[in-house]
Amino acid sequence: MKRFWLGLALLFSAAAWAEPPGVASRAWIVIDEASGRELASQQADLPLPPASLTQMMTAYVLLDDIRKNKLRPDEMVTVPPAATRMDGPRIFLEAGEKVRVDTLLQAMLVESASDAAITLVTAAGGSEAAFVERMNREAKRLGMTRTRFVNATGLNAPGHESSARDLALLGRALVNDFPSRLTLFGQKELAFQGVTYYNGNRLLWRDNTVTGLKAGRTAQAGYCMAASAQRGGQRRIAVVLSARSDAQRTQDALKLLNYGFENFDSILLYRAQYPVKVVEIYRGERTSVSLGFEQDFHLLVPHGGAARVKAEVITRQPVVAPVNRGQRLGTLRLTLDGQPLGDYPLVALHDVGVAGLFGRGWDSLRLLFAK
């Protein structure tokens, strides 16, 4: 069953929307990157082998190590013997050879090189098994509920599985958490020791708005792809799993990205900590409290509908101190063309302590007349 974001499904029946045309992969999803909202999907929660899309999580953990200065991009690491015995795509490293971390990262993300991946995870975690434990912890933290990693490469293994939805979550986390490293996921080719390797994500050549992320294939998983694209201020992420061919996964991912851009707009309605409304407060050490959102608030609307969105703020009156930051004190009610889009909680953006004795007494009198 194809699923649409609930807010839009309530406003417009699914029949009113053109569904993504002819997507033939077994499981797929397209999401809005800014909000994380699903735009359309099919069997997005079905656990399937993710092939070397696994290496998106391998990269996520490694990039976190680099951010924490546990690993340096220019660091030379030694190729362990286990790396030279790996199956799958390789760059034919030799045991004992020393290679830069950033070169190995590029090899993993461009060529899906299993020998590069094992060299990296051994340097970072001591062993692949220890590193995979970290991968699974990160997956749990990110809400990837259908994912279990058995290895860091994506090679076939019993129980090694993920889902289109989980991989879209991971793609979004990479975009949000490591924006300065995204060029790694969109690199078209890598020259190493006299050989040029080409990225399996053919969309990098077909559509210049595509920024990455990863393509993969095994006999068990079929052809898989996670692709992100940015057009104007909008970004979408599409994941397709178990396609029958390279051409099918490429075409399906492009159809989903086009669908996401052509049918929806993601608008930043309010920034984090921006006062949506300032309301009077009684018995407080200050006379008012600001209401808003603790995180950036993005709204999805039908393409071209942003100017027709209307907002109404509903507050609980009277507001009496003390008030704690994050405490819900109101509701933002949104409509489009008079139809409901949804109600969203507004919270206090700061603490307000209780006033002194005189202030409390005066406001007690004011409250008698406010009721």
C-alpha positions as CSV (number, residue, x, y, z in Angstrom):
1,M,0.0,0.0,0.0
2,K,1.2,3.5,-0.9
3,R,1.2,5.8,2.1
4,F,1.0,9.6,2.2
5,W,1.8,12.0,5.1
6,L,-1.3,12.1,7.3
7,G,-1.8,15.8,7.3
8,L,-2.0,15.9,3.5
9,A,-4.1,12.8,3.4
10,L,-6.7,14.4,5.7
11,L,-6.8,17.5,3.5
12,F,-6.9,15.8,0.2
13,S,-8.1,12.3,-0.6
14,A,-5.3,10.1,-2.1
15,A,-7.3,9.9,-5.3
16,A,-6.7,13.6,-5.8
17,W,-3.0,13.1,-6.0
18,A,-1.0,11.6,-8.9
19,E,0.9,8.7,-7.4
20,P,4.6,8.2,-8.4
21,P,4.3,6.7,-11.9
22,G,5.5,3.2,-12.5
23,V,7.9,2.6,-9.6
24,A,8.7,-1.1,-9.9
25,S,11.2,-1.7,-7.1
26,R,10.0,-4.0,-4.4
27,A,10.1,-1.4,-1.6
28,W,10.5,2.3,-1.8
29,I,9.9,5.7,0.0
30,V,10.4,9.4,-0.7
31,I,10.6,11.9,2.1
32,D,11.0,15.6,2.6
33,E,14.5,16.1,4.2
34,A,13.7,19.2,6.2
35,S,10.7,17.8,8.0
36,G,11.4,14.1,7.7
37,R,7.8,13.6,6.4
38,E,6.9,10.8,4.2
39,L,5.5,11.8,0.8
40,A,4.8,8.4,-0.6
41,S,5.9,4.8,0.0
42,Q,5.4,1.1,-0.8
43,Q,6.4,-1.6,1.6
44,A,8.7,0.9,3.3
45,D,8.9,-1.1,6.6
46,L,9.6,-4.5,4.9
47,P,13.0,-5.8,6.2
48,L,15.3,-6.5,3.3
49,P,19.0,-6.9,2.7
50,P,20.4,-3.4,2.2
51,A,23.5,-4.4,0.2
52,S,26.2,-1.7,0.5
53,L,23.7,1.0,1.6
54,T,24.9,-0.5,4.9
55,Q,28.0,1.6,4.3
56,M,26.0,4.7,4.9
57,M,25.9,3.7,8.6
58,T,29.5,2.7,8.5
59,A,30.3,6.2,7.2
60,Y,28.0,7.8,9.8
61,V,29.9,6.2,12.7
62,L,33.3,7.0,11.1
63,L,32.4,10.6,10.4
64,D,31.3,10.9,14.1
65,D,34.8,9.7,15.1
66,I,36.4,12.3,12.8
67,R,34.2,15.0,14.3
68,K,35.4,13.9,17.8
69,N,39.0,13.8,16.6
70,K,39.2,10.1,17.3
71,L,40.2,9.7,13.6
72,R,41.8,12.1,11.2
73,P,41.1,12.3,7.5
74,D,44.8,12.6,6.8
75,E,45.8,9.8,9.1
76,M,47.6,6.8,7.6
77,V,46.1,3.5,8.7
78,T,47.4,0.0,8.1
79,V,45.5,-2.5,6.0
80,P,44.8,-5.7,8.1
81,P,45.1,-9.1,6.5
82,A,41.3,-9.7,6.9
83,A,40.6,-6.8,4.5
84,T,42.5,-8.5,1.7
85,R,40.3,-11.6,2.0
86,M,37.0,-9.8,1.6
87,D,34.5,-10.6,-1.1
88,G,32.6,-8.0,-3.1
89,P,33.9,-4.8,-4.7
90,R,37.5,-4.0,-3.8
91,I,40.3,-1.6,-4.6
92,F,42.8,-4.5,-4.0
93,L,44.6,-3.3,-0.9
94,E,47.6,-5.3,0.3
95,A,48.1,-6.4,3.9
96,G,50.4,-4.0,5.8
97,E,49.9,-1.2,3.2
98,K,49.3,2.2,4.7
99,V,46.5,4.3,3.2
100,R,44.9,7.7,4.2
101,V,41.6,7.6,6.0
102,D,40.0,10.0,3.5
103,T,41.1,7.9,0.6
104,L,39.6,4.8,2.2
105,L,36.3,6.7,2.8
106,Q,36.1,7.7,-0.8
107,A,36.8,4.1,-1.9
108,M,34.0,2.9,0.3
109,L,31.5,5.4,-0.8
110,V,32.4,5.5,-4.5
111,E,33.2,1.8,-5.2
112,S,31.6,0.2,-2.1
113,A,35.0,-1.3,-1.5
114,S,34.8,-3.9,1.2
115,D,38.6,-4.0,1.8
116,A,38.5,-0.2,2.4
117,A,35.6,-0.6,4.7
118,I,37.2,-3.3,6.8
119,T,40.5,-1.3,7.0
120,L,38.6,1.7,8.3
121,V,36.4,-0.1,10.9
122,T,39.4,-2.0,12.2
123,A,41.3,1.2,12.7
124,A,38.3,2.8,14.4
125,G,36.9,0.0,16.4
126,G,39.6,-2.6,16.8
127,S,37.5,-5.2,15.0
128,E,34.5,-5.4,12.7
129,A,32.4,-7.0,15.4
130,A,33.0,-4.2,17.8
131,F,32.3,-1.6,15.2
132,V,29.1,-3.3,14.1
133,E,27.9,-3.0,17.7
134,R,28.3,0.8,17.4
135,M,26.4,0.8,14.1
136,N,23.5,-1.0,15.8
137,R,23.5,1.4,18.7
138,E,23.4,4.4,16.3
139,A,20.6,2.7,14.3
140,K,18.5,2.4,17.5
141,R,19.2,6.0,18.5
142,L,18.0,7.2,15.1
143,G,14.8,5.2,15.3
144,M,15.7,2.6,12.7
145,T,13.4,0.0,14.1
146,R,13.6,-2.5,11.2
147,T,17.4,-2.6,11.0
148,R,20.0,-5.0,12.2
149,F,23.5,-4.9,11.0
150,V,25.7,-8.0,11.0
151,N,28.6,-6.6,9.2
152,A,30.0,-3.2,8.1
153,T,30.1,-3.9,4.4
154,G,26.6,-5.0,3.4
155,L,27.7,-8.4,2.1
156,N,25.1,-11.1,2.3
157,A,24.7,-12.5,5.9
158,P,21.8,-14.1,7.7
159,G,19.8,-11.5,9.6
160,H,21.5,-8.5,8.0
161,E,18.6,-6.3,7.1
162,S,17.1,-2.8,7.0
163,S,14.1,-1.1,5.4
164,A,13.5,1.7,3.0
165,R,12.1,3.9,5.8
166,D,15.1,3.2,8.0
167,L,17.5,4.0,5.3
168,A,15.7,7.2,4.5
169,L,16.1,8.2,8.2
170,L,19.8,7.4,8.0
171,G,20.1,9.5,4.8
172,R,18.4,12.4,6.5
173,A,20.7,12.0,9.5
174,L,23.8,12.2,7.3
175,V,22.5,15.3,5.6
176,N,21.7,17.0,8.9
177,D,24.6,15.9,11.1
178,F,27.5,16.0,8.5
179,P,26.6,18.7,6.0
180,S,30.3,19.6,5.4
181,R,31.0,16.0,4.4
182,L,28.2,15.5,1.9
183,T,30.5,15.9,-1.1
184,L,31.8,12.4,-0.2
185,F,28.4,10.9,-1.0
186,G,28.2,12.7,-4.4
187,Q,31.7,11.9,-5.6
188,K,31.5,10.5,-9.2
189,E,34.9,8.8,-9.4
190,L,38.1,7.9,-7.6
191,A,41.5,7.3,-9.1
192,F,43.6,4.9,-6.9
193,Q,46.9,3.2,-7.9
194,G,46.4,3.7,-11.6
195,V,42.7,2.5,-11.7
196,T,39.7,4.8,-11.9
197,Y,36.5,3.6,-10.1
198,Y,33.1,5.1,-10.8
199,N,30.2,5.6,-8.5
200,G,27.2,3.3,-9.0
201,N,24.8,6.1,-8.5
202,R,24.0,6.9,-12.1
203,L,21.8,9.8,-11.1
204,L,25.0,11.8,-10.4
205,W,25.4,12.0,-14.2
206,R,21.8,12.3,-15.2
207,D,20.5,15.0,-12.8
208,N,22.8,17.8,-11.6
209,T,20.4,18.4,-8.6
210,V,21.3,15.0,-7.2
211,T,23.8,15.3,-4.3
212,G,24.4,11.6,-3.3
213,L,24.0,9.3,-1.3
214,K,24.7,5.5,-2.1
215,A,24.1,2.7,-4.5
216,G,24.5,-1.0,-3.8
217,R,23.9,-4.4,-5.1
218,T,24.2,-8.1,-4.1
219,A,22.6,-11.2,-5.5
220,Q,20.3,-11.4,-2.5
221,A,19.5,-7.7,-2.2
222,G,19.1,-6.9,-5.8
223,Y,19.8,-3.3,-6.9
224,C,19.4,-0.7,-4.2
225,M,19.8,3.1,-4.0
226,A,19.4,6.0,-1.6
227,A,19.4,9.3,-3.4
228,S,19.2,12.9,-2.2
229,A,18.5,15.9,-4.4
230,Q,18.2,19.6,-3.8
231,R,16.2,22.0,-6.0
232,G,16.1,25.6,-4.8
233,G,15.6,25.5,-1.1
234,Q,13.9,22.1,-1.2
235,R,15.6,18.7,-0.6
236,R,14.1,15.2,-1.0
237,I,15.5,11.8,-0.2
238,A,14.4,8.7,-2.1
239,V,15.2,5.0,-1.3
240,V,14.5,2.1,-3.5
241,L,15.3,-1.5,-2.5
242,S,15.3,-4.8,-4.5
243,A,15.1,-3.4,-8.0
244,R,15.8,-5.9,-10.8
245,S,18.5,-3.9,-12.6
246,D,20.7,-0.8,-12.4
247,A,18.5,0.9,-14.9
248,Q,15.3,0.2,-12.9
249,R,16.8,1.5,-9.6
250,T,18.0,4.6,-11.3
251,Q,14.8,5.3,-13.0
252,D,12.7,4.6,-9.9
253,A,14.7,6.8,-7.7
254,L,14.5,9.7,-10.2
255,K,10.7,9.2,-10.5
256,L,10.4,9.5,-6.7
257,L,12.5,12.6,-6.5
258,N,10.6,14.3,-9.3
259,Y,7.3,13.3,-7.7
260,G,8.4,14.8,-4.4
261,F,9.5,18.1,-5.9
262,E,6.6,18.5,-8.3
263,N,3.8,17.8,-5.8
264,F,4.9,19.2,-2.5
265,D,6.5,22.3,-1.0
266,S,8.3,22.2,2.3
267,I,8.2,25.6,4.0
268,L,10.1,26.8,7.1
269,L,7.2,28.3,9.0
270,Y,9.0,29.2,12.2
271,R,12.6,29.0,13.3
272,A,13.5,27.3,16.6
273,Q,13.1,29.7,19.6
274,Y,11.3,32.3,17.5
275,P,8.4,33.9,19.4
276,V,5.2,32.9,17.6
277,K,3.2,34.7,20.2
278,V,3.9,36.6,23.4
279,V,1.2,36.2,26.1
280,E,0.6,37.9,29.4
281,I,1.5,36.0,32.5
282,Y,0.2,36.5,36.0
283,R,2.1,36.2,39.3
284,G,5.4,36.1,37.4
285,E,8.7,37.8,37.8
286,R,8.2,39.1,34.4
287,T,5.0,40.2,32.7
288,S,4.9,38.0,29.6
289,V,6.1,34.7,28.2
290,S,7.1,33.9,24.6
291,L,5.5,30.8,22.9
292,G,7.1,29.0,20.0
293,F,8.8,25.8,18.9
294,E,12.0,24.3,20.3
295,Q,13.1,23.1,16.9
296,D,12.6,24.6,13.4
297,F,9.0,24.0,12.3
298,H,8.6,22.9,8.7
299,L,5.3,22.4,7.0
300,L,4.4,20.4,4.0
301,V,1.8,21.7,1.6
302,P,0.7,20.9,-1.9
303,H,2.9,22.5,-4.5
304,G,2.1,26.2,-4.8
305,G,-0.1,26.3,-1.7
306,A,2.2,28.0,0.8
307,A,0.6,31.5,0.3
308,R,-2.8,30.1,1.1
309,V,-1.9,28.7,4.6
310,K,-3.6,30.5,7.5
311,A,-2.4,30.3,11.1
312,E,-4.4,30.8,14.3
313,V,-2.8,30.8,17.8
314,I,-4.9,29.4,20.6
315,T,-3.6,30.0,24.1
316,R,-4.7,28.7,27.5
317,Q,-5.8,31.6,29.6
318,P,-4.9,32.8,32.1
319,V,-1.2,31.8,32.2
320,V,0.0,31.8,35.8
321,A,3.6,31.5,37.0
322,P,5.7,29.5,37.5
323,V,6.3,28.4,33.9
324,N,9.0,26.1,32.8
325,R,10.7,26.2,29.4
326,G,9.2,23.6,27.1
327,Q,5.8,23.7,28.9
328,R,2.9,23.6,26.5
329,L,0.9,26.8,26.7
330,G,-0.9,27.0,23.4
331,T,-1.7,25.6,20.0
332,L,-0.9,26.6,16.4
333,R,-3.9,25.8,14.2
334,L,-3.1,25.7,10.5
335,T,-5.6,25.6,7.6
336,L,-5.2,25.6,3.8
337,D,-8.1,26.9,1.8
338,G,-10.3,26.6,4.9
339,Q,-9.5,23.0,5.4
340,P,-7.5,21.8,8.5
341,L,-3.8,21.0,8.2
342,G,-3.3,20.2,11.8
343,D,-2.9,21.5,15.4
344,Y,0.7,21.9,16.7
345,P,1.8,22.5,20.3
346,L,3.3,25.8,21.3
347,V,5.6,25.8,24.3
348,A,7.2,28.3,26.6
349,L,10.6,29.4,25.2
350,H,12.0,30.4,28.6
351,D,11.4,29.9,32.3
352,V,9.3,32.4,34.3
353,G,9.7,32.3,38.0
354,V,7.2,33.4,40.6
355,A,7.0,37.1,41.5
356,G,7.6,38.6,45.0
357,L,4.8,38.9,47.6
358,F,3.6,42.3,46.3
359,G,3.5,41.2,42.7
360,R,1.6,38.0,43.5
361,G,-0.9,39.9,45.6
362,W,-1.5,42.5,42.9
363,D,-1.9,39.8,40.2
364,S,-4.3,37.9,42.4
365,L,-6.6,40.9,42.3
366,R,-6.1,41.2,38.5
367,L,-7.0,37.5,38.1
368,L,-10.4,38.1,39.9
369,F,-11.3,40.5,37.0
370,A,-9.7,38.4,34.3
371,K,-12.0,35.4,34.9
